[in-house]
């Protein structure tokens, strides 16, 4: 009987030890650590900004058309010139236009570029809209992100795109129908931004007014017209319709849009993670202080 009583006493002591406040605190600390691990995973993997639109082989083209390409005057294209399904007979005005690149008329390269253009167009169109914008962008200064209009977009005056010191900052504009700029309209990118990372997805046709100084790649479902002296640092890519040029300059950017770069983790997120870990370590030390 004495041995049985002794064992029962030891068992009760073990139960009391397992149920002590210290053990419960340790269990709580373990739960906190699990939460921190989950928060760290979310913090380090969540997308923090819009990614660039992957252009594939279409990235090499300054001008790519569907049905026809016509030019008037000494237009300069820094990049490839291509058409599909239209052919060489549907391309006019070169010369006097100059192509500082290759030409591809209804060949396999043009076909692949058109397929990649369709993929890029659908990608841009499928992005989640962050900000709904008014019909006219003139006088606006915008941060990186995805901007949309269910109908048309217009530009009178100057639109400023502020990259905020990030060379990988991406701007995506979605227009349900058309894009039209007034004469001498301007798009400016400031604070380290790149023309390669500006994209205009247009649901019908785009028209740049006389003397417009534009930035970004235009991905239009139908046609694109650059009136006299209109220029763009970007690409002029029409999926189905015609491209019309008149004494302008088109410079396809190089780099930045052929592939998707990794998303950087900002210093603020890393600092927040360190603060969470420090808080958990402090909680873990509470039982020791109380002993």
Backbone as CSV, one residue per row, in Angstrom:
resi,resn,N_x,N_y,N_z,CA_x,CA_y,CA_z,C_x,C_y,C_z
1,UNK,0.824,-1.202,0.000,0.000,0.000,0.000,0.859,1.252,0.000
2,UNK,1.978,1.197,0.771,2.866,2.358,0.808,3.460,2.624,-0.576
3,UNK,3.820,1.561,-1.322,4.392,1.728,-2.671,3.355,2.305,-3.621
4,UNK,2.111,1.836,-3.510,1.063,2.342,-4.397,0.825,3.816,-4.133
5,UNK,0.795,4.184,-2.830,0.579,5.584,-2.475,1.703,6.457,-3.000
6,UNK,2.928,5.922,-2.923,4.082,6.680,-3.407,3.964,6.924,-4.907
7,UNK,3.574,5.894,-5.668,3.424,6.042,-7.122,2.335,7.046,-7.466
8,UNK,1.228,6.985,-6.693,0.155,7.933,-6.964,0.615,9.360,-6.696
9,UNK,1.417,9.502,-5.635,1.937,10.841,-5.327,2.813,11.351,-6.451
10,UNK,3.694,10.468,-6.970,4.555,10.847,-8.082,3.728,11.189,-9.319
11,UNK,2.675,10.415,-9.573,1.839,10.677,-10.749,1.149,12.013,-10.638
12,UNK,0.625,12.309,-9.416,-0.038,13.600,-9.241,0.950,14.738,-9.417
13,UNK,2.174,14.532,-8.941,3.203,15.565,-9.102,3.488,15.807,-10.576
14,UNK,3.548,14.701,-11.354,3.802,14.838,-12.793,2.679,15.598,-13.463
15,UNK,1.452,15.317,-13.072,0.322,16.022,-13.663,0.390,17.497,-13.327
16,UNK,0.745,17.797,-12.036,0.850,19.191,-11.644,1.932,19.911,-12.422
17,UNK,3.057,19.201,-12.678,4.153,19.815,-13.437,3.716,20.123,-14.859
18,UNK,3.006,19.141,-15.502,2.553,19.358,-16.877,1.550,20.494,-16.953
19,UNK,0.868,20.764,-15.886,-0.166,21.789,-15.921,0.253,23.087,-15.287
20,UNK,1.554,23.277,-15.028,2.018,24.499,-14.391,1.863,25.682,-15.325
21,UNK,1.786,26.892,-14.737,1.715,28.102,-15.572,2.909,28.225,-16.505
22,UNK,4.110,27.809,-16.061,5.294,27.905,-16.914,5.123,27.078,-18.178
23,UNK,4.569,25.868,-18.045,4.399,25.030,-19.228,3.396,25.649,-20.181
24,UNK,2.348,26.269,-19.603,1.374,26.916,-20.472,1.987,28.109,-21.192
25,UNK,2.872,28.836,-20.484,3.546,29.956,-21.141,4.417,29.470,-22.292
26,UNK,5.124,28.335,-22.047,5.972,27.803,-23.123,5.131,27.405,-24.328
27,UNK,3.963,26.826,-24.050,3.072,26.459,-25.158,2.620,27.693,-25.920
28,UNK,2.307,28.789,-25.200,1.902,30.037,-25.848,3.020,30.609,-26.694
29,UNK,4.251,30.539,-26.165,5.399,31.026,-26.929,5.566,30.236,-28.218
30,UNK,5.364,28.913,-28.114,5.450,28.093,-29.322,4.421,28.489,-30.356
31,UNK,3.222,28.817,-29.895,2.184,29.277,-30.820,2.569,30.612,-31.450
32,UNK,3.162,31.511,-30.645,3.626,32.795,-31.178,4.680,32.584,-32.259
33,UNK,5.607,31.667,-32.003,6.658,31.403,-32.988,6.071,30.885,-34.291
34,UNK,5.062,30.034,-34.192,4.405,29.527,-35.400,3.742,30.658,-36.176
35,UNK,3.105,31.582,-35.442,2.478,32.732,-36.096,3.502,33.601,-36.796
36,UNK,4.661,33.812,-36.127,5.713,34.626,-36.737,6.218,33.988,-38.011
37,UNK,6.386,32.667,-38.002,6.853,31.974,-39.209,5.860,32.167,-40.352
38,UNK,4.562,32.070,-40.035,3.551,32.271,-41.074,3.569,33.692,-41.588
39,UNK,3.670,34.666,-40.681,3.728,36.064,-41.099,4.952,36.344,-41.941
40,UNK,6.081,35.734,-41.572,7.309,35.931,-42.358,7.139,35.405,-43.769
41,UNK,6.493,34.236,-43.896,6.294,33.664,-45.233,5.439,34.572,-46.082
42,UNK,4.365,35.131,-45.480,3.494,36.037,-46.235,4.231,37.309,-46.610
43,UNK,4.972,37.868,-45.642,5.673,39.126,-45.881,6.678,39.013,-47.003
44,UNK,7.388,37.875,-47.059,8.478,37.748,-48.015,8.044,37.244,-49.370
45,UNK,6.802,36.751,-49.502,6.391,36.195,-50.789,5.254,36.977,-51.436
46,UNK,4.564,37.837,-50.711,3.420,38.538,-51.298,3.871,39.539,-52.342
47,UNK,3.166,39.639,-53.480,3.504,40.643,-54.470,3.273,42.038,-53.901
48,UNK,4.229,42.918,-54.154,4.175,44.241,-53.572,3.877,45.321,-54.596
49,UNK,3.994,45.005,-55.869,3.740,45.998,-56.910,3.452,45.260,-58.201
50,UNK,2.927,46.001,-59.186,2.641,45.413,-60.485,3.927,44.919,-61.141
51,UNK,3.868,43.759,-61.763,4.999,43.232,-62.506,4.918,43.699,-63.953
52,UNK,6.069,43.711,-64.601,6.096,44.127,-65.996,5.340,43.129,-66.876
53,UNK,4.889,43.588,-68.020,4.166,42.742,-68.975,5.189,42.062,-69.880
54,UNK,5.192,40.745,-69.895,6.140,39.998,-70.706,5.768,40.088,-72.182
55,UNK,6.675,40.615,-73.012,6.384,40.846,-74.416,6.840,39.719,-75.330
56,UNK,7.707,38.841,-74.857,8.203,37.784,-75.724,8.954,38.352,-76.912
57,UNK,8.795,37.736,-78.078,9.512,38.198,-79.272,8.990,39.525,-79.803
58,UNK,7.795,39.937,-79.370,7.261,41.236,-79.789,8.087,42.389,-79.219
59,UNK,8.916,42.110,-78.206,9.742,43.152,-77.596,10.725,43.763,-78.583
60,UNK,11.091,43.021,-79.644,12.073,43.522,-80.609,11.474,44.488,-81.633
61,UNK,10.157,44.579,-81.680,9.500,45.347,-82.746,9.173,46.765,-82.288
62,UNK,9.586,47.733,-83.125,9.140,49.102,-82.912,7.733,49.279,-83.422
63,UNK,7.438,48.638,-84.564,6.105,48.707,-85.170,5.702,47.305,-85.619
64,UNK,4.481,46.919,-85.236,3.934,45.628,-85.645,2.459,45.848,-85.959
65,UNK,2.063,45.492,-87.181,0.695,45.719,-87.609,-0.013,44.440,-88.006
66,UNK,-1.336,44.562,-88.193,-2.121,43.413,-88.592,-2.489,43.446,-90.062
67,UNK,-3.221,44.482,-90.488,-3.722,44.520,-91.862,-2.845,45.346,-92.792
68,UNK,-2.249,46.462,-92.295,-1.451,47.327,-93.166,-0.564,48.231,-92.319
69,UNK,0.506,48.723,-92.956,1.376,49.728,-92.346,1.668,50.764,-93.417
70,UNK,1.338,52.037,-93.126,1.596,53.099,-94.100,2.355,54.227,-93.418
71,UNK,3.271,54.831,-94.173,4.089,55.903,-93.631,4.181,57.065,-94.613
72,UNK,4.225,58.281,-94.038,4.463,59.486,-94.820,5.653,60.219,-94.205
73,UNK,6.611,60.630,-95.037,7.728,61.409,-94.532,8.847,60.566,-93.940
74,UNK,9.883,61.238,-93.422,11.088,60.546,-92.953,10.971,59.977,-91.538
75,UNK,9.973,59.150,-91.326,9.819,58.485,-90.028,11.013,57.568,-89.763
76,UNK,11.439,57.508,-88.498,12.535,56.622,-88.108,12.000,55.613,-87.101
77,UNK,12.250,54.332,-87.367,11.865,53.253,-86.450,13.135,52.602,-85.924
78,UNK,13.390,52.767,-84.650,14.516,52.088,-84.009,13.998,50.793,-83.401
79,UNK,14.075,49.739,-84.186,13.506,48.445,-83.827,13.018,47.766,-85.086
80,UNK,12.477,46.562,-84.944,12.016,45.811,-86.103,10.664,46.333,-86.593
81,UNK,10.393,46.061,-87.859,9.110,46.394,-88.486,8.490,45.105,-88.987
82,UNK,7.230,44.853,-88.625,6.617,43.598,-89.040,5.123,43.724,-89.251
83,UNK,4.596,42.764,-90.023,3.155,42.711,-90.272,2.724,41.256,-90.416
84,UNK,1.526,40.957,-89.912,0.916,39.640,-90.066,-0.544,39.760,-89.624
85,UNK,-1.505,39.291,-90.399,-1.396,38.469,-91.603,-1.167,39.260,-92.891
86,UNK,-1.208,40.586,-92.841,-0.881,41.356,-94.043,0.523,41.016,-94.519
87,UNK,0.825,41.358,-95.767,2.124,41.011,-96.344,2.846,42.262,-96.838
88,UNK,3.944,42.052,-97.574,4.779,43.165,-98.025,4.005,44.180,-98.860
89,UNK,3.024,43.727,-99.617,2.258,44.661,-100.453,1.401,45.611,-99.620
90,UNK,1.211,45.284,-98.332,0.410,46.125,-97.444,1.264,47.099,-96.640
91,UNK,2.574,47.136,-96.940,3.489,48.042,-96.242,3.971,49.092,-97.236
92,UNK,3.713,50.367,-96.963,4.113,51.446,-97.873,4.808,52.571,-97.110
93,UNK,5.659,53.322,-97.831,6.297,54.494,-97.249,7.686,54.255,-96.696
94,UNK,8.315,53.115,-97.061,9.692,52.802,-96.638,10.517,52.436,-97.877
95,UNK,11.341,53.358,-98.395,11.533,54.748,-97.971,10.331,55.625,-98.379
96,UNK,10.278,56.858,-97.845,11.326,57.596,-97.132,11.522,57.192,-95.670
97,UNK,10.621,56.406,-95.122,10.810,55.946,-93.751,12.038,55.060,-93.624
98,UNK,12.663,55.073,-92.447,13.883,54.315,-92.200,13.638,53.327,-91.064
99,UNK,14.084,52.090,-91.269,13.952,51.046,-90.243,15.344,50.651,-89.779
100,UNK,15.664,50.968,-88.545,16.934,50.548,-87.962,16.733,49.232,-87.224
101,UNK,16.487,48.209,-88.019,16.198,46.885,-87.499,15.840,45.973,-88.646
102,UNK,15.241,44.842,-88.344,14.852,43.875,-89.367,13.408,44.098,-89.798
103,UNK,13.080,43.607,-90.984,11.694,43.658,-91.451,11.177,42.233,-91.610
104,UNK,9.943,42.031,-91.175,9.331,40.706,-91.240,7.895,40.867,-91.725
105,UNK,7.665,40.414,-92.954,6.363,40.577,-93.582,5.728,39.207,-93.797
106,UNK,4.729,38.909,-92.972,3.968,37.657,-93.080,4.861,36.420,-93.030
107,UNK,5.949,36.485,-92.260,6.804,35.310,-92.115,6.631,34.707,-90.721
108,UNK,7.401,33.674,-90.439,7.271,32.981,-89.159,7.617,33.855,-87.973
109,UNK,8.589,34.750,-88.139,8.976,35.652,-87.050,7.834,36.611,-86.728
110,UNK,7.216,37.153,-87.781,6.087,38.068,-87.568,4.909,37.358,-86.914
111,UNK,4.663,36.114,-87.339,3.568,35.347,-86.757,3.800,35.108,-85.268
112,UNK,5.027,34.721,-84.913,5.332,34.480,-83.503,5.209,35.767,-82.695
113,UNK,5.665,36.879,-83.273,5.553,38.166,-82.584,4.086,38.537,-82.359
114,UNK,3.234,38.273,-83.357,1.805,38.569,-83.193,1.190,37.682,-82.106
115,UNK,1.594,36.429,-82.053,1.100,35.544,-80.994,1.542,36.037,-79.617
116,UNK,2.796,36.470,-79.528,3.300,36.990,-78.252,2.620,38.305,-77.891
117,UNK,2.304,39.109,-78.910,1.562,40.345,-78.669,0.183,40.041,-78.093
118,UNK,-0.491,39.043,-78.635,-1.809,38.654,-78.113,-1.707,38.221,-76.654
119,UNK,-0.677,37.451,-76.338,-0.475,37.018,-74.947,-0.238,38.213,-74.035
120,UNK,0.607,39.151,-74.490,0.905,40.338,-73.686,-0.343,41.203,-73.514
121,UNK,-1.108,41.361,-74.586,-2.342,42.147,-74.529,-3.309,41.563,-73.498
122,UNK,-3.493,40.256,-73.547,-4.404,39.599,-72.599,-3.892,39.703,-71.170
123,UNK,-2.578,39.630,-71.014,-1.972,39.788,-69.691,-2.284,41.175,-69.140
124,UNK,-2.009,42.206,-69.928,-2.257,43.577,-69.477,-3.738,43.815,-69.199
125,UNK,-4.594,43.274,-70.071,-6.037,43.467,-69.904,-6.572,42.738,-68.681
126,UNK,-5.897,41.662,-68.291,-6.371,40.859,-67.171,-5.869,41.301,-65.808
127,UNK,-5.018,42.338,-65.770,-4.514,42.811,-64.476,-5.655,43.407,-63.644
128,UNK,-5.564,43.211,-62.340,-6.562,43.791,-61.444,-6.367,45.293,-61.356
129,UNK,-7.439,46.023,-61.610,-7.363,47.488,-61.604,-7.188,47.995,-60.179
130,UNK,-6.188,48.853,-59.979,-5.957,49.446,-58.664,-6.654,50.791,-58.530
131,UNK,-6.679,51.556,-59.626,-7.263,52.904,-59.590,-8.060,53.143,-60.870
132,UNK,-9.298,53.562,-60.728,-10.107,53.963,-61.882,-9.809,55.432,-62.185
133,UNK,-9.481,55.708,-63.433,-9.038,57.061,-63.799,-10.075,57.753,-64.676
134,UNK,-9.966,59.085,-64.713,-10.887,59.879,-65.515,-10.533,59.777,-66.986
135,UNK,-11.384,60.320,-67.822,-11.176,60.204,-69.263,-9.918,60.924,-69.725
136,UNK,-9.571,62.066,-69.101,-8.390,62.806,-69.525,-7.332,62.774,-68.430
137,UNK,-6.116,62.426,-68.823,-5.020,62.257,-67.875,-4.161,63.501,-67.725
138,UNK,-4.433,64.524,-68.502,-3.607,65.719,-68.486,-3.523,66.354,-67.109
139,UNK,-2.313,66.749,-66.714,-2.107,67.384,-65.424,-1.958,66.437,-64.259
140,UNK,-2.024,65.123,-64.498,-1.929,64.138,-63.417,-0.478,63.718,-63.182
141,UNK,-0.178,63.389,-61.928,1.078,62.734,-61.566,0.712,61.425,-60.878
142,UNK,1.151,60.323,-61.453,0.717,59.006,-60.981,1.888,58.171,-60.485
143,UNK,1.635,57.401,-59.432,2.603,56.447,-58.902,2.476,55.133,-59.671
144,UNK,3.441,54.213,-59.531,3.349,52.923,-60.223,2.073,52.178,-59.841
145,UNK,1.532,51.438,-60.810,0.330,50.674,-60.541,-0.448,50.382,-61.797
146,UNK,-1.651,49.838,-61.614,-2.546,49.490,-62.724,-3.729,50.449,-62.701
147,UNK,-3.912,51.184,-63.800,-4.970,52.188,-63.907,-5.928,51.788,-65.024
148,UNK,-7.216,52.046,-64.813,-8.178,51.569,-65.808,-9.286,52.576,-66.059
149,UNK,-9.832,52.477,-67.262,-11.024,53.226,-67.649,-11.906,52.288,-68.455
150,UNK,-13.176,52.228,-68.092,-14.079,51.316,-68.796,-14.335,51.767,-70.224
151,UNK,-14.110,53.050,-70.505,-14.357,53.558,-71.852,-13.055,54.068,-72.459
152,UNK,-13.017,55.347,-72.834,-11.849,55.872,-73.540,-10.916,56.621,-72.593
153,UNK,-9.676,56.807,-73.052,-8.683,57.608,-72.354,-8.269,58.763,-73.261
154,UNK,-8.059,59.927,-72.662,-7.565,61.071,-73.403,-6.405,61.708,-72.681
155,UNK,-5.604,62.462,-73.414,-4.482,63.173,-72.805,-4.336,64.537,-73.462
156,UNK,-4.555,65.575,-72.664,-4.326,66.950,-73.093,-3.319,67.562,-72.129
157,UNK,-2.187,68.022,-72.636,-1.165,68.529,-71.736,-0.184,67.433,-71.351
158,UNK,0.228,67.423,-70.081,1.291,66.515,-69.643,0.801,65.526,-68.591
159,UNK,1.141,64.260,-68.779,0.955,63.207,-67.783,2.327,62.851,-67.238
160,UNK,2.483,62.880,-65.914,3.763,62.561,-65.288,3.649,61.236,-64.546
161,UNK,4.570,60.338,-64.841,4.618,59.036,-64.181,5.827,59.030,-63.248
162,UNK,5.564,58.954,-61.948,6.605,59.052,-60.927,7.003,57.656,-60.462
163,UNK,8.214,57.222,-60.853,8.693,55.889,-60.485,9.150,55.813,-59.039
164,UNK,9.265,56.931,-58.361,9.602,56.987,-56.941,10.935,56.305,-56.630
165,UNK,11.887,56.470,-57.549,13.219,55.929,-57.323,13.393,54.458,-57.627
166,UNK,12.359,53.797,-58.140,12.418,52.363,-58.435,12.565,52.152,-59.945
167,UNK,13.729,51.678,-60.430,13.904,51.478,-61.870,13.019,50.375,-62.440
168,UNK,12.456,49.523,-61.577,11.564,48.457,-62.027,10.091,48.817,-61.867
169,UNK,9.807,50.073,-61.549,8.414,50.500,-61.377,7.625,50.294,-62.672
170,UNK,6.421,49.753,-62.553,5.600,49.400,-63.717,4.294,50.198,-63.699
171,UNK,3.946,50.714,-64.864,2.683,51.434,-65.053,1.891,50.711,-66.142
172,UNK,0.674,50.307,-65.828,-0.199,49.648,-66.810,-1.498,50.447,-66.901
173,UNK,-1.851,50.825,-68.137,-3.087,51.564,-68.374,-4.015,50.702,-69.230
174,UNK,-5.256,50.555,-68.767,-6.254,49.758,-69.477,-7.379,50.678,-69.948
175,UNK,-7.624,50.687,-71.251,-8.722,51.479,-71.812,-9.721,50.533,-72.462
176,UNK,-10.990,50.670,-72.062,-12.007,49.798,-72.628,-12.218,50.011,-74.107
177,UNK,-11.993,51.245,-74.581,-12.151,51.516,-76.014,-10.898,52.184,-76.559
178,UNK,-10.878,53.526,-76.665,-9.808,54.194,-77.408,-8.872,55.009,-76.523
179,UNK,-7.736,55.370,-77.116,-6.790,56.318,-76.536,-6.577,57.430,-77.558
180,UNK,-6.750,58.685,-77.125,-6.552,59.826,-78.020,-5.782,60.910,-77.278
181,UNK,-4.704,61.385,-77.887,-3.959,62.494,-77.289,-4.159,63.748,-78.143
182,UNK,-4.148,64.895,-77.472,-4.253,66.175,-78.172,-2.907,66.542,-78.782
183,UNK,-2.893,67.537,-79.632,-1.640,68.005,-80.217,-0.678,68.437,-79.112
184,UNK,0.587,68.038,-79.279,1.668,68.407,-78.361,1.486,67.872,-76.947
185,UNK,0.699,66.842,-76.782,0.584,66.193,-75.479,1.902,65.493,-75.137
186,UNK,2.126,65.283,-73.830,3.399,64.723,-73.387,3.174,63.714,-72.260
187,UNK,3.914,62.618,-72.325,4.022,61.689,-71.198,5.462,61.741,-70.719
188,UNK,5.654,61.993,-69.430,6.996,62.088,-68.856,7.145,61.072,-67.730
189,UNK,8.287,60.390,-67.691,8.604,59.472,-66.601,9.729,60.086,-65.783
190,UNK,9.523,60.171,-64.466,10.514,60.814,-63.605,10.970,59.881,-62.490
191,UNK,12.063,60.273,-61.833,12.597,59.569,-60.660,12.962,58.123,-60.943
192,UNK,13.689,57.930,-62.048,14.299,56.624,-62.305,13.473,55.630,-63.074
193,UNK,12.307,56.027,-63.590,11.473,55.087,-64.332,12.003,54.805,-65.723
194,UNK,11.472,53.735,-66.349,11.902,53.313,-67.683,10.702,53.226,-68.620
195,UNK,10.923,53.650,-69.852,9.849,53.546,-70.839,9.464,52.094,-71.090
196,UNK,10.413,51.174,-70.883,10.133,49.740,-71.082,9.028,49.235,-70.166
197,UNK,8.801,49.922,-69.053,7.855,49.434,-68.057,6.556,50.231,-68.027
198,UNK,6.231,50.863,-69.158,4.956,51.572,-69.290,4.161,50.896,-70.411
199,UNK,2.924,50.504,-70.121,2.122,49.734,-71.077,0.719,50.332,-71.185
200,UNK,0.258,50.439,-72.436,-1.079,50.972,-72.724,-1.872,49.890,-73.454
201,UNK,-2.807,49.270,-72.764,-3.661,48.250,-73.368,-4.954,48.928,-73.805
202,UNK,-5.182,48.950,-75.119,-6.275,49.732,-75.703,-7.291,48.794,-76.350
203,UNK,-8.560,48.922,-75.916,-9.597,47.996,-76.373,-10.039,48.175,-77.802
204,UNK,-9.729,49.308,-78.430,-10.037,49.476,-79.854,-8.826,50.096,-80.545
205,UNK,-8.829,51.435,-80.727,-7.751,52.077,-81.486,-7.107,53.208,-80.695
206,UNK,-5.853,53.532,-81.063,-5.110,54.613,-80.423,-4.717,55.646,-81.468
207,UNK,-4.837,56.928,-81.111,-4.435,58.023,-82.001,-3.601,59.018,-81.213
208,UNK,-2.368,59.252,-81.655,-1.511,60.255,-81.041,-1.564,61.509,-81.891
209,UNK,-1.938,62.622,-81.257,-2.098,63.870,-81.978,-0.781,64.448,-82.469
210,UNK,-0.870,65.428,-83.349,0.309,66.065,-83.939,1.286,66.538,-82.858
211,UNK,2.536,66.141,-83.026,3.582,66.583,-82.120,3.571,65.948,-80.745
212,UNK,2.772,64.923,-80.534,2.738,64.252,-79.221,4.078,63.595,-78.921
213,UNK,4.531,63.762,-77.684,5.758,63.125,-77.204,5.327,62.077,-76.184
214,UNK,5.262,60.822,-76.625,4.625,59.751,-75.857,5.673,58.811,-75.277
215,UNK,5.288,58.104,-74.211,6.156,57.088,-73.611,5.334,55.837,-73.328
216,UNK,5.898,54.690,-73.685,5.264,53.417,-73.372,4.907,52.625,-74.607
217,UNK,4.670,51.352,-74.400,4.275,50.453,-75.485,2.760,50.463,-75.619
218,UNK,2.289,50.743,-76.841,0.856,50.746,-77.122,0.469,49.381,-77.665
219,UNK,-0.427,48.694,-76.963,-0.939,47.389,-77.389,-2.421,47.586,-77.704
220,UNK,-2.727,47.751,-78.996,-4.096,48.064,-79.402,-4.742,46.868,-80.095
221,UNK,-6.006,46.664,-79.807,-6.722,45.573,-80.452,-6.914,45.850,-81.937
222,UNK,-7.184,47.112,-82.306,-7.427,47.451,-83.705,-6.252,48.256,-84.277
223,UNK,-6.443,49.516,-84.562,-5.439,50.294,-85.289,-4.726,51.308,-84.387
224,UNK,-3.584,51.812,-84.897,-2.818,52.850,-84.209,-2.406,53.892,-85.242
225,UNK,-2.651,55.169,-84.915,-2.277,56.267,-85.806,-1.405,57.251,-85.060
226,UNK,-0.243,57.566,-85.631,0.618,58.626,-85.120,0.575,59.767,-86.127
227,UNK,-0.074,60.855,-85.754,-0.172,61.987,-86.668,1.170,62.704,-86.794
228,UNK,1.226,63.718,-87.652,2.487,64.363,-88.037,3.335,64.749,-86.820
229,UNK,4.557,64.233,-86.803,5.510,64.582,-85.756,5.306,63.885,-84.434
230,UNK,4.321,63.016,-84.323,4.112,62.277,-83.069,5.182,61.203,-82.924
231,UNK,5.724,61.103,-81.722,6.806,60.154,-81.468,6.530,59.405,-80.177
232,UNK,7.169,58.237,-80.027,7.025,57.484,-78.793,8.304,56.746,-78.446
233,UNK,8.627,56.762,-77.163,9.696,55.914,-76.628,9.005,54.657,-76.136
234,UNK,8.880,53.708,-77.018,8.129,52.490,-76.727,7.825,51.754,-78.018
235,UNK,6.752,51.008,-78.025,6.412,50.195,-79.191,5.011,50.548,-79.681
236,UNK,4.807,50.373,-80.980,3.510,50.628,-81.603,3.038,49.289,-82.162
237,UNK,2.113,48.626,-81.450,1.757,47.242,-81.755,0.247,47.104,-81.906
238,UNK,-0.188,46.874,-83.140,-1.612,46.725,-83.434,-1.913,45.260,-83.747
239,UNK,-2.835,44.676,-83.017,-3.112,43.247,-83.196,-3.796,42.949,-84.528
240,UNK,-4.848,43.697,-84.860,-5.661,43.355,-86.023,-5.673,44.396,-87.124
241,UNK,-5.578,45.661,-86.776,-5.756,46.726,-87.749,-4.459,47.275,-88.323
242,UNK,-4.539,48.511,-88.805,-3.427,49.147,-89.503,-2.653,50.067,-88.570
243,UNK,-1.395,50.313,-88.942,-0.556,51.304,-88.274,-0.264,52.400,-89.287
244,UNK,-0.532,53.662,-88.888,-0.307,54.809,-89.768,0.693,55.748,-89.120
245,UNK,1.772,56.098,-89.857,2.848,56.929,-89.329,3.057,58.147,-90.207
246,UNK,3.582,59.230,-89.586,3.815,60.453,-90.361,4.936,61.266,-89.704
247,UNK,6.143,61.117,-90.265,7.285,61.940,-89.857,7.503,61.897,-88.349
248,UNK,7.551,60.709,-87.816,7.745,60.555,-86.380,8.973,59.735,-86.038
249,UNK,9.155,59.496,-84.752,10.259,58.682,-84.248,9.693,57.648,-83.289
250,UNK,9.954,56.384,-83.582,9.528,55.280,-82.714,10.781,54.542,-82.276
251,UNK,11.017,54.518,-80.965,12.211,53.852,-80.428,11.779,52.761,-79.477
252,UNK,11.859,51.510,-79.952,11.515,50.380,-79.092,12.557,50.263,-77.995
253,UNK,12.104,50.265,-76.746,13.059,50.145,-75.647,13.667,48.751,-75.658
254,UNK,14.837,48.635,-75.075,15.519,47.339,-74.995,15.654,46.951,-73.541
255,UNK,15.306,45.703,-73.224,15.399,45.221,-71.854,14.199,45.635,-71.042
256,UNK,13.982,44.932,-69.939,12.961,45.320,-68.980,11.573,44.814,-69.279
257,UNK,11.299,44.385,-70.531,9.937,43.948,-70.831,9.890,42.575,-71.473
258,UNK,11.040,41.976,-71.724,11.031,40.638,-72.286,10.806,39.577,-71.244
259,UNK,11.225,39.853,-70.001,11.065,38.896,-68.921,10.517,39.607,-67.696
260,UNK,10.016,38.815,-66.775,9.477,39.369,-65.539,10.572,39.359,-64.485
261,UNK,10.950,40.523,-63.932,12.000,40.550,-62.929,11.495,40.049,-61.591
262,UNK,12.392,39.613,-60.690,11.948,39.228,-59.358,11.398,40.425,-58.612
263,UNK,10.438,40.173,-57.726,9.847,41.252,-56.949,10.716,41.504,-55.740
264,UNK,11.252,42.718,-55.578,12.109,42.984,-54.442,11.321,43.035,-53.139
265,UNK,11.987,42.667,-52.049,11.392,42.803,-50.725,11.882,44.109,-50.132
266,UNK,11.002,45.065,-49.866,11.441,46.349,-49.370,11.997,46.263,-47.968
267,UNK,12.857,47.220,-47.613,13.479,47.236,-46.301,12.441,47.323,-45.198
268,UNK,11.310,47.996,-45.473,10.273,48.138,-44.449,9.699,46.791,-44.045
269,UNK,9.564,45.862,-45.011,9.029,44.536,-44.687,10.016,43.746,-43.844
270,UNK,11.304,43.826,-44.186,12.317,43.121,-43.405,12.373,43.672,-41.992
271,UNK,12.285,45.008,-41.851,12.308,45.623,-40.526,11.112,45.171,-39.705
272,UNK,9.937,45.085,-40.315,8.749,44.624,-39.603,8.922,43.196,-39.117
273,UNK,9.552,42.360,-39.921,9.793,40.977,-39.530,10.714,40.913,-38.324
274,UNK,11.779,41.708,-38.327,12.699,41.742,-37.192,11.976,42.186,-35.916
275,UNK,11.087,43.163,-36.044,10.351,43.637,-34.881,9.445,42.548,-34.315
276,UNK,8.826,41.758,-35.192,7.990,40.652,-34.730,8.803,39.611,-33.984
277,UNK,9.981,39.289,-34.528,10.833,38.301,-33.873,11.282,38.814,-32.514
278,UNK,11.653,40.101,-32.429,12.088,40.676,-31.163,10.970,40.619,-30.128
279,UNK,9.739,40.879,-30.557,8.607,40.835,-29.636,8.388,39.423,-29.105
280,UNK,8.515,38.421,-29.970,8.322,37.035,-29.539,9.420,36.619,-28.572
281,UNK,10.656,37.002,-28.848,11.758,36.671,-27.937,11.542,37.307,-26.576
282,UNK,11.012,38.528,-26.553,10.715,39.181,-25.281,9.651,38.424,-24.511
283,UNK,8.610,37.949,-25.204,7.568,37.160,-24.543,8.125,35.853,-24.018
284,UNK,9.050,35.258,-24.766,9.626,33.995,-24.338,10.447,34.158,-23.078
285,UNK,10.992,35.340,-22.856,11.838,35.584,-21.691,11.023,35.888,-20.440
286,UNK,9.714,36.160,-20.556,8.879,36.522,-19.401,8.888,35.458,-18.316
287,UNK,8.711,34.154,-18.644,8.717,33.148,-17.567,10.026,33.147,-16.786
288,UNK,11.155,33.325,-17.478,12.441,33.323,-16.780,12.550,34.496,-15.831
289,UNK,12.045,35.669,-16.245,12.094,36.828,-15.355,11.245,36.571,-14.094
290,UNK,10.096,35.936,-14.269,9.207,35.725,-13.122,9.749,34.678,-12.152
291,UNK,10.565,33.738,-12.674,11.194,32.755,-11.779,12.302,33.439,-11.020
